[in-house]
Each structure stands twice: as structure tokens, then as C-alpha cells.
Amino acid sequence: MDNFLKKNPSLFHQIEQGKAAILYPGDGMHMLLLGETGVGKSLFADLLHKYGIQSRKLAEASPFIQFNCADYAHNPQLLMSQLFGHVKGAYTGAEMNKMGLLEKANGGILFLDEIHRLPIEGQEMLFTYIDRGVFRPLGESDKDHHANVLIIGATTEKKDTLLKTFIRRLPIIIDLPSLRERTTEERHQLFDGFVQREVDQLGMPMYFSKNALKAFLHYKCELNIGQFKADIRIVFAKSYARSLAEKVDYLKVSSKDLPDYIRAGLLSNADHRQMWSKCDDTNQQAIQYLPSDNTVPEVSSTPSESTIYREMNTRYRELEKKKASAEEIQKAMEHDLKTYFKLTGEKEQLFSNKENLIALVPENIIKELEKILRHVTIKTGKVMSDKVFQMMAIHIYNLVKRSQQDHVLKNDMHEAIIDKYPEMYGVAKECMAILEADLGVRILEEEASYFIMFLTHDEMDAIEKLAKVQVIVIAHGSGIASALCDTANQLLNHDGAIGINARLDEEPQQVFERLVRYIKNHQIADDILLLVDMGSLTTFAGELEKLFPLKAESIPLVSTMHVLEASRKAMIGCSLHEVYVETLKVNDYMAIYQDRKELEQVSI
């Protein structure tokens, strides 16, 4: 912990809080870590565990168990079984007793990442343990179980959005700053540490130009340390590919080798002249990083256990046997690198909302989507954007539900799309076949055009020619409509839904007049789907058609799923009628889900 503090002096207060919580008389004090994605919450929790052992507050063999509540947020029963265990017969499929993570963490620390994703039932069981030190596995009715576990929760949520019950039971709240809140000197130390780790792994020296270093220290790294580390690894991998092709025993990076978003750091107005003057005063043209033993060994056939470097070395030997030129080798390996980093998620996963998406889409659907997108990349060399990933995940989820009800989603542009993209049509059919085999569903031919639209979304212009629908949410209460739209827009990476918040004391006519002004001021000419909370607002659709040359529909009792489905259908170019009909089906899906849940409760 002291070594960590030397490299991260701005975290002095947070480190002191953590130490105090570990050393608190008794069994320590439960704590909650706050911070954006990638700030290092899991690393900090692991350091606290090591500190507990070094300070002899925890035994040498004390466990540190990490669990992400978001991984099972779509299945509360399985989540609680993971945490608290279950007894034989607790639910269908529970064929034997199972020990939960809380019991496995006895004598140590249980780190619950995304703790706010615990369902209400799970919160109650966790709070019972925190309050009384006892818990009951699922299905256990008369016997309390005991465990001595320090709980460390973590969340990306803000403190004021968390339940007061969380705040009361996790009294030590440690707010970890984002990378942009840290000093440039600290960022430099982090950079040195990550670079040195890669240099030691490869056993090769690395030379960064001064401008490349400046760019890394000043670019907008929105997803914090996690992204910072991933970006460094990507630059290393590309440089290593070049060193293999050129048969040199060193790595080098200049600013021109960096992606545009990193190179943009050179344009930063940040004023760190004193630090850079020291660097510029040296005669070195580049900053040198040597392996820790200060020797420069030859590149071995297996430079490290790291998968990416091993795969690159294997790929290089294959290309060399084929007598490929240095230029061909470098080009082929750079193509492989793009595929690798996409498929392993070492960078792109940082920019996705997978943790949010998994609350709405089962994990098996997301894994299946990753599988078919790997197939697409291998077949076409295309790497799908994060926006396409989000849209396809929800589409496939609904496709499975539609197939169970023998419902076909028509696409008026079906023939035109498959005629325009014949090669992608074949790939789309292959993706559909994979889904049919793995998920056990029947996918009709009409779905092929939707798959093509997703797979060509980033460059196709056909979507621009399709009907446009504007989704507008109107709900009473402070910020309700805005919050629903923000959630859907964030999940879809698209600012498509518009929220209009209505005061509780506001007359419907006043709300309607504000809606009309908004449409005029923003020159909305598309058809409009209104998603409203109360039935009285559904009359707005008819009134809009009288005032504007457009069509309008409305759906009451709006929910997040309604906004998400309507926005997604609008994004892929469905007509107003299609968006309206498909969004209405959300009610059917929710009813089916509730029926199944009640049946499961009966079986339990």
C-alpha cells in the first residue's frame, strides 16, 4: 500500500480511509468504493486485502473473492445462489447443496462489484448478514449460517443515487478519482509502470518519441486507467509486429504511429512546461525503456506467456515460411491485430455498455452475438462498431422471443437490401444458421435483411432513405422522461429518444403546447411515436396530426423497455406502424416473463 501511495500521491486520503477500515477494531468495517469505469476499484480492493494480510489483521491464507453482480442481474435467483448458496431442491435444477461465495470468503474479503445491481431480495439477504452476521442459503428455512467476512462493495453510480440502506450498512465510502482528476506526474508514473511491464515481458527495449509520450500523457482517456493500459498494450503489439517484419531487436513508437484520438493529446492546452522543459533539455531524441536487468536479450521464439505476443510470433513464422515480404508480413499482422483486439475485447470492451446491456439481454445472447461477429470478421474483415453491437444484442434477444411466438417481423425493404448487398446476404444467412443451431430456434428468411442492415450499418446509405420516426417520451415527475431517454440512448449509443418532463401540477394543455413548441423549434418533420405515462396524454397524437404534416401514434404506461425497443426500431429504419406495433409487443413479453416468474415461484 505504501508503494502504491508513492506512485499515486493524490489518493492519500482514500488510502488512509481504506487502512482505517481494515484496522477498525473487531472484524474491520465494511466499505463502498465509488468511481467511474476503469478507475481501479478492483485493484484497490485487492490492495486492501494484501494490506490486511501484511498488517496481520487477516490470516496469510485469507481468501479474496471477487464477484460482479451485473453478470447475473438478469437472473436474480442464480445471482443469490452464487452469493449465498442453496440447499438441494431449493429450485428446479438444484440437485445438491451448494456453498455460496459468502461462505467461501469466510475469514477474508468478498468484493462485490456493481453492488447496486443486486436485486431487492439479494439486498435484504446481504443486509441481514451485515447487520447480524448470519445468512441462509436459498431453500434453507430454519438454520442460520455464520461467516466472518469483510464486504467491499463497488459501484459506478453516484453516492446520491444509491439507496440509503447501502450507505448506512457500508459506512466507509471511498471515492476514487478519474484519470482526468489525477496529476500529469501521476499519469506519467502510471505510463512508466505499464510500459516497463510490457518491456520486461518481451525482453526488448522500447523507444518512445517525446511527442508520443506527450500525446499519451494528455489525450482524453475517457475510460480511465483500464483504457490507458489497453491503449499502451495495443501500441506495443503494433510495434512488435513491425519489429518482427523488419527483423529488428527493439521497439519504437513515434506520434505518427498513434491513433488519432491519442495523437490529439498533442493539441491539449494543458500547461506542464516545467516538466517538459526537463525532458526537452536532454539530448535524447526518444525516451528509452530497457528490460529490468538492463540487458537486451534476443527475441526468443516465445517472448512471453502473453497470448497476443505468442500468437504474433506464431503468425510471423507462418508468413515467413510462405516467403512473404516484410511489407506483406506487416500488413497481414496488423490485420490480425485489429481482429485480436476486437475479439478479445482488450480495447473495444472498454467502450461498450455491456454491463448495462446485460441487465436487459441475457448473457448467453451476448456471448452468441460475440460468436457470430467473430465469424463476420473472419469472413469479411469487418469489425462492427459498439453501436451495432448494442443494437444487434437487443434485436437477437427479441428475435428469440418472436420465434417462440411464431411472429414474423416484416421488412418492406427486404428485396432491395439483399439485392444491394449480395455478399453480405450470404454472411447474414450463415450468422442466422449459427444462431439456429446454438439457440434452438427457427429464424425466417425475412430476418436476413435486418442482419444485413446491422452488418452494413456503419457505411450503408439505404437506411437514410427509409422512413424516419422520432420517439418522444412524456412523463410526469422531476426528470422521469429524461431519465428513461438517457438510459435508452446510452445503451444504444444513439441520441434518438427525446424526453419532455411534465410537472405534476401542469395541465395537459400546457404540456401539449410545450410539445408543439419543441417540434417547431427543432423542425421535426419525421413521424412521431409518443410514449407517455398517463392515458390522458395519448390524445396528443391525434392533435399533432391536425397541426403538422406527419403521422403520430402514442402508447401509454411507458417503461425503459418501451423506450429502448421503440428507439431501436426507429434506428434501423422501421416505419411508424412497425415501430408502434413492435413496441406494443413489449407488454406481451413482460406479461409472459411475469407468468414464467410466477410459475417458477410455484415450483419453488
N, C-alpha and C positions, 0 to 999 in steps of 0.2 A: 504493500500500500504506500509506503514511503517512496519507493522508486517511481510509482505511478504519479505521486504528487509532484515529484521533481519535473516530470515531463508535462504535467497538467496543473500548473500552479493556480489557474483560475477556478479549479474545483476544490480549493482548500476547504470551504465551508461544507460542501457536500461530503467530502471525505471525513471531516470531523463528525458530521451527523451520522454517517454510517458506522464509524468506530464506536460512537456513543451507544447506538442501537445494539451493536453486537455485545458490548461490555456491560450493558444495563443489568443490574442485579437480578438474579433469578435466571430465567432462560433467554434473556435478551428481549428486545422489543420489536414486534412486527413492524414492517415498513412498506412504503409505497414509493416506487420510482416513477417520476413523470418525465416525459421528454418525447421529442419527435422521433419518427422512424430513423434508425441509423445512428443515434447519439451514443450508443454503447451501454444500454441498460443491462443487457445480459452479461457483458464484460464486467460491469460494475458489481453486479450481484455475485459473480464468480470471485472477484477480488475480495468481497466481503467474507465469502466462505473461507478463502485462504487466510484472511486476516484472523478469522475466528479460530482457525487451527493454530496459527503462529502465536496468537495471544493465549492459547490453551483454554479458551472458552469452549471450544469444540474439540472433540476427540480427533486424533490423527486420521482415523478411518471414517469420520462422519460423512454421510452422503450429501451430495449436492444434486438435486433432481430438478430438471427444467421441464416445464410444460407450457405449451401455448394454448390458451383456452379457445382461441379462434379456430384451431384445427378441427374442433368438434362442435362449434357453435350451432351448426345446423342439426345436430343430433344430441339434445340435452341429456337423454338417457345414457348414451355411450360416454359422454363427457363426464357425468357424475360417476359412472362405473370406473372410468380411468382414475379419477381422483380419490374416490372413497372405497372402491372395490365393490363386490357384490357377493351374495350367497347363492348357492345352487338353486335354480328355479325362480330367481328374482324377476326374470322376464324371459320371454321366448328366446331360446338360444343360449341361456345361461346354464350350461350343463355341469359346471363345477364352481366351487368357491374361487374367488379371485381377489388377491391383495391389491389394494389401491396405492397410488403414489404417496398419499399422506402417510400411510403405514410404512412404506418403503423408505421414506425420508426420516424415519424416527432417529432422533439424535443429531439431525443435521438441518439442512435448509431446503425448503420447497419453494422454487422460484416460479411464480405464476405470471407468465407474460400475457398481455392483453386481458388482464383480470376483469375488466369491465364487460367482457363478453360472456362471463358466467351467467347462465340463466337464473331466474329468481330462485328456483329450488336449490340450485347449487350454491347461491349466495347464502341462503338460510343455513344450509348444512355447514358451510365454511365458517359462518359467523358463530354457529353453535360450538364448533371446535375452538375458535379463538376465545370465546367467552368462557367456556367450561373445560377445555382440554380434552373433550370426548367427541366421538363421531360414530355413526352407524353406517355400515355398508348398505348398499341397496338391497332391500328384501329382509334386512335384519330388523326385527320388531321389538326385541326385549333385552338386548345386550349392548351395553356401551363399550366401545373400543377406545383405548388410550394411546396417545403418541406424544412425543416430545419434539416438536418441530417448530422452527422459526419460519414464518411466512414472509416472503418478499414478493410483493405484487409489483407489476409494471403496466403502464398504460400510455398510449399516445394521446389520451383525452386530457383536456384541461381540468384543473382542480375543481373549478366551479361547476363543471358539468357532471361530476361524479356524485353518486348517492352519498348522503351524509353518513349512512351506515358504514360505508367504506372508510371515510375519513376518521370516524370515531374508533374503528377497530384496527386501523393501520395508522397509528398516531404519528410516526416519524415519516414525514413526506419530504422526499429528496428530489428536487427539480434539476435535472441535468440539462445544461445549456446546449444549444445547437452549435454546429461548427462555425456559423457566421458570428456567433456571440463570443467566440474564443479569439485570443490574440493571434496575430500573424506569426509571432515567435512560437506559439504552441503548435500552430498548424505546421510550421517548419519542422518542429521536433517530431510530430506525427509522420510527416513525409519521410524524414530521415529513417525513422524506425521501420516503416513499411518497405521502403526501398532496400534497406540493409537486409531485411528478412529475405527478400527475393534474390538479392545478390548472393547471400550465403547459401540459399537453396540451389542456385545454379553454379556457384563456384566460379563466376565470371565477373569482371569489373563492369561497372556501368558509368557512362559519362552523360550527364545532363547539361545541355547548354544553359547559360544564365537565363535566357528568355524562357526556356522550357520550365525551369524552376519557378520563375516569377509567375508564369501562367498558372501553374499548379497551386501556387500559394494565394492567388487572388480570384480564381474563377468562381462562379456561383455554383457551389456544390449543394444543391437543394436537399439532398437526402443524407447529408451529414457524413459521419466517419465511414459508415458502411459503403456509401457510394465512392468516397475518397479512396478507400482501399481498393475497391473494384476497378476504378479508373486507372490506378497505378499498375494493377496486375495486367490490365488489357494492354497498356503501353509497353510493359515488359514483354508480354507474349509476342506482340508485333515486332519488337526489336530483336527478340530471339529468333523469330522466323527469318528476319533479314540476315542475321549473323550466320545462320545455317546456309542460306542460299549463297551468301558472299564468302563463306568459309573463313570467317574471322573469329578470333577468340575474345572478343569484347562486345559490349552492347553500347549503343549510343542513341540519344534522343535529342532532337532539336525541336524548336517550336513548330516547324512545318510538319513534323510527324504527329502532332496532336490533333484531336478532333476540334472542330470549330468552337464548340461550347467551352472547351478548356482553353484554347488559344485566346478566347475572348477575355480571359483574365489579364492579358497584357494591356487591355484598354481600361482596366479598372482605375478609378481615381484615388484609390487608397494611397495614403501618404505614408510610406515607410522608408523615406530617403536615408535615414541613418543606418538602417540595417543593410540596405542595398549598396550604400557607399562603401561599406567594408568589403562587400563581395566584389564590387567593380574596381576597387583599388588593387586587387590581386592581379597577377599576370596570367592566371589561368583563364583559358577560353571556355572551359567547362568545369562543372563540379564533379569530382571523381568519388565513386563509391567502390571500395575494394572488399573482397571477402574478409571475414573477421580475422583470419590468420594472416592477412596482408600478403597472401600468395595468390598467384593467378594460375590455377591448375588448367590443364587442357580440358576441353569439353568432353565429358565421358559419354558413352552410348546411352547411359541412363542418368541424366544430370540430376534428377531428384525424384522423390516419390510423388511429386505433384502430378496429377493426371494430365494437365494441359501440356506441360513440358515433355512428359513421356510420349504423349500422343504425337506431338510435333516432331520429336526425334524419329519416331517410327515412320511417320508420313514422309519425312525427309529422305530416309533410307529407301523407301519405296520409289520415290520420284528419281532418286539418283540412279537406281538400278535401271530405270527406263531411259537413262541418259537425257533427262530433261535439262534445259539450260537454266542458268541462275535466275533469269527473268521469269521463266515458266514456273520454277520452283517457288519463287517468292509470291507470284500471283496465285498459285494453287493453295499455298499455305495461308495466305491472307483470306482467301475464300473460306477455307476450313475454320479459321479463327472466328469469322463472323458467325458461322453456324454453331461453333462450340459455345461461344458466349451467349448466344440466344438460347440454345437448347439446355444449357446448364443453368441459365438464369443468373450468371455471375454479375451481369450489369443490368439487363433488362428487367429482372425481377424487382430491382430497386424502384423502378418507375411504374410498376403496376400496382393496382389496388387489390391484389389477390386476397389479402387478409380481410378486406372489406367485402370483396366479392363472394368469399366463401360463406358469408352469413346468408346469402341468398341462393347460392348454387352449391350443391353437394360436391365434396372433394373429389369423388370418383369422376364427375363430369369434367372438372378442371384437369385432372390427370389425363382423361381421354382426349380432351382438346389439345393438350401439350403433345400427345402422341401423334395426332393427325397433322398438327402443324409441323412436327419434325418430318413427317412424310412429305408435306408440301415443300419444305425447304430442300430436302434431298432431291425431289423430283424437279423442282423449278429454280432452286437457288434463291427464292424469295423469302424474306424474313418479315413476318407480319408485325404490324405496329401494335402498341399496347391498346389503342382504341379498338382495333379489330379483335384483339383477344377478349376484351370485355364484352363486346357485342356478341361474338360467337358463343361465349360461355353461356350467356343467358338464352341465346337462340336455341342452342342444343338442349339446354335444360327444358325449355318449353316444347321443343320438338319431341322429346321423350314423352312428356305428358300428353301431347296431342296424339302421338301414336297409340297410346293406351286407350284413347277415346275414339280412335279411327277418324280423327279430324284432319282435314287437308287444308293447308294454308295456300290459297291460290296466289299466283303472281301474274298479273296481266302482261308483264314484260318477259315472261319465261322464254318464248321462242326467240325474241330479239337478242336476249342476253347470251343464250347458248350459241347463236349464230355468230355473234361478235367475238366470243372467246371460246373457240372450239377446243384449243389445247387445255385451257383451264377447266373446261367441261369434263374432260377425261379425268383430270386430277380430282375434281369435285366428286365424281362418281366413285373413285377409289376411296376417298375420305368417307363417303356415305357407307361403303361396303365395310370399312373398318369399324365404324360405329355400330352397324347392324350386327356384326359378328361379336363384338365385345359387350354391347349393351343388351343384346337380345331383343331388338326392336325392328320393326319393318319401316323403312324410310321410302316414301314415294318419290317418283321421278320429279314432281313439282319442286321438291326441295333443292334440286341441283342448281337452279338459277339463283337461289338465295345464297348457297355456298359460293358460287362464282362471284356474286356481288361483294361478299365479305373478303374473299381472297384477292379481289382486284380493287378493293375499296380505296386504297391509297393513290391509285392513279386513274381509275376509270372515270369517264365523264358522263356515262349513261345515267348515273344517279342524279346528276344535276338536272337532267331533263325530265325526271319523274315528278309526280305530283308532290307538292310540299305541304306539310302540316305543321302548324305551330301549336305546341302544347302549353296551355296556361293553367296554372293551379290557383284557385282562390279558396282561402280558408280563414275562418275567424280565429282570433287569438294572436298574441305577440310573436311574430316570426314563424308561425306554423307553416304557411305556404312556402316561404323562403327556405326553411329547413328541409322540407320534402324535396324541393327542386335541387338544393345544394347536394343532397345525398345522391339523387339520381344522376346529376351532372358529373359528380366526382367519380361515381362508379363507371360511367360511360366515357369519361374523359371528353365530354362534349357539353357545351353550354347551350343545350337545346330547350330545356324547360324553363318557363318564366313563372315566378311566384308573385302573387298580389296578396298582401296581408290585409285582412279586414278587421277593423276594431269591433269589439263585442257590442258597443253602443252605436255602431254605424248602421244606418238604414240601407236596405238592399239597393235603393235607387242611387244613393251616394256611391256605393261600391261599383255599380254599373257605370256611372259617369266617369269614375276613375279608370275603369277598364277601357272605355271608349277613348279617353284622352291618351292612354298608353298606346293603343293601336294606332291612333292618328300620329302621335309624336314619333313613333318608331316605324311608321309607314309599313305596317304589316299587311301584306296582300295575300298571304297564304290562307288556306282553310284553317279553321281553329277547332281544336278539341279542348273543351273546358273540363277540368277535373275539380270538383267543388266538394265542400264538406257537408253542406246542408241542401236539402231538396229545393228550397225556395230560390237558390241561385241557378238551378237548372233552366229557368226561364230565360236566362241571358242569351243562350244560343240562338233562339228564335228572334230576339230583339236585335242581335248583331247582324243577322241576315237581312233585316229590314234597312239597316244603316249602311252596310258595306257590301260590295260585290263579291261575296265569298260565302262558302258553306261553313256551318258550325254545328257541332254536336256537344253534348255535355253528359257527364257521368258523376253521380253523387257518391258520398261516403269514400272520399279519396284516401288512399294509403300509399306508402312508399312503393309497393309493388305495382300499383296502378301507374304511378308517375314513371317508373322505370320501364314498364312494358310499353306504354304509350310513346315515350321518348325514343326507345329502341326501334319501334316500328316506324316512327317518323324519320329516324336517321337513315333507314335503309330504303326509303322512298315509297312506302306504302301509301295508298290513297286514304282520305279521311274515313271512308266507310270501313276499310280494312283495319285502320288503327282503332277505330271505335269498337268494332266487333271483337277484335283480339284483346283489347283492354278489358272489355266486359267479361271475357272468359277468366280473368284473374279471380273473379268472385267464385266461379266454379272450381278453380284449382284450390282456392282457400277452403271451400266447403269440403272438398274431397280430403284435403290434408287434415281438417278438423275431425272428419268422420274416422279416418285411419287412426288418429291420435286417441280418440275415444275408445276405438276397438282395442288398441294396444293397452290402454289403461284397464279395460275389462279383462284382457288376457293376463295382465299382471296380477 
